[in-house]
Amino acid sequence: MTKALIILHAAPDAPDNRSYTAIRLAGAMLADNKDVCLFLVEDGVRLADPQLAADNSSRALFYELLDVGLDAHACGGTMRRLGWDESYPLPGVKKSSMKGLSTLISEADEIVTF
């Protein structure tokens, strides 16, 4: 199975919709039977924030995709920068690191960044 890695550093509420495009692409890749991993870093980590507005289209689709097999990771360094400690809840998201991202890059057949 093809392994795809999407690296998202754009904010979920940015006016350019990069976050929404990344999530839509993740859904299309899952529909194509690809093994998809989404790595959230910098402002992209805010996509997993339970306090993000419930009507945010990126957030809604993100949580739908988690339910159907999207593998999501959040950068621990970014989480610390945001003031989120290890107990901060990120439902369905694994806490990771740049070392973790390096491993994901090495394992991926396809890599896209937003």
PyMOL commands that set and color helices and strands:
alter all, ss='L'
color gray80, all
select helices_A, chain A and resi 18-31+42-48+57-67+76-81+98-107
alter helices_A, ss='H'
color red, helices_A
select strands_A, chain A and resi 3-8+35-40+71-75+93-96+110-113
alter strands_A, ss='S'
color yellow, strands_A
deselect
rebuild
show_as cartoon
